[in-house]
Amino acid sequence: MTASIQQATQQSPIMFTTESAELSEKSKTALGEIAKAMQGNDVKIAVATHAGYPDAEKSKALSEKRAEAIAAALEGAGVAKDRVKSEASGNEKAQGDKALDTQITVAQ
């Protein structure tokens, strides 16, 4: 499962444009690939989103919207909501362009 996630996100990283929670078509395709890999097993994934505003509250709110967008896309592709754990860290773990990246891993 980890290899499937890495392959999908390397081909199309799950990224957002600045100040947006809108998923690109490439990101939606990658999430679809991840959803396919999750069919027929009970693996849960963790999604870590960020936003790089200097204002911590604004960053937290946007990263939560980004996590919701990813969870909704996965749910729309057939992944049960309880299999996606979101960690919206705002500006705590990433700044600048790094805040546009999303990490998806197999949840422990």
N, C-alpha and C positions, 0 to 999 in steps of 0.2 A: 504494500500500500504506500509506504514512504517513497518508493521508487516511482510509482505512478504520479504522486503529488509533485515530486521534484521534476519529472519529465514535463508534466503539464505546465508548471509554473516557469520552467526554463524556456519553453517554447513561447509562452505568452505570460509574462509576469502579471500578477494581479496588482494593477496600479490605478491610481486616481489622478485626475488633473488637479492642479492647485485649487484649493477652496471648493472642492466638489466631492460629492458622494456618488456620482454617476459612474457606473462601470462601462468601460469601453467594450466594443464588440469582441476584441481579442481576449479581454478578461472574461467575458461571458463564455466564450468558447473554452477557455482553460477550465473554468468552473464546471462546465458541462462534462469535460473529460474526467475531472475529479469525481463528479457525481456518478459517472459510469463505473469508475473504479470502486466506488463504495457500494455498488449493487451486489447483493448476494453475500454480504458479510455484515458484521456489527461494529466495524471500526468507527471510532469517533475521531473527529478532527478538532484542532484548535486553530482559531483564526486571530492573528494579532494585527490590529490596525493602529495607525498613527495619524497625527495632523500636526503641522509644525508652527502653528501660531504662537507668538510669544505669550498670549493670553491663555492660561491653563484651562479655564472654563470653556472658552471657545474651541480650543483644541480637543478637549474631551468630548464635547458635543458632536463635533465633526467626525471624530474617529468612531464614535458610537453609531452615527448614521452610516459610515462606511461598513462597519461590521454588520449592521442590519441589512445593507444592500447585498453583501456577500451571502449572508444566511438566507435571504429571500431568494436569491438566484439558485442556491443549492436546493432549497426546498421546492422551488418551481421545477427543478430537474429530478425530483423524486427522493431527495434525502430528508429523512425525518428531522424535525427541528431539534430534537433532543440529542442528535448526533453531532451537532456543531456547537462548540464552546467558543464564545467570543471574548477577546481581551482587548478592549478599547483603551489604549494607554495615553491618548492625547499626545502631549509633547514631552512626556516623561522619558521615553526610550529612543526617540528619533527626532531629528531636527532637519530643516532644509529639505533638499530633494529626497533624503532617506525617509522622510515622513510620508512620501507618496507611495512607498512600497508596503506590501502586505505579506506577512509570513503565514503560511499554512503548514501545519505539522500534524502528525498522528498524536492524538491526545493520550496522555498517560492515565 
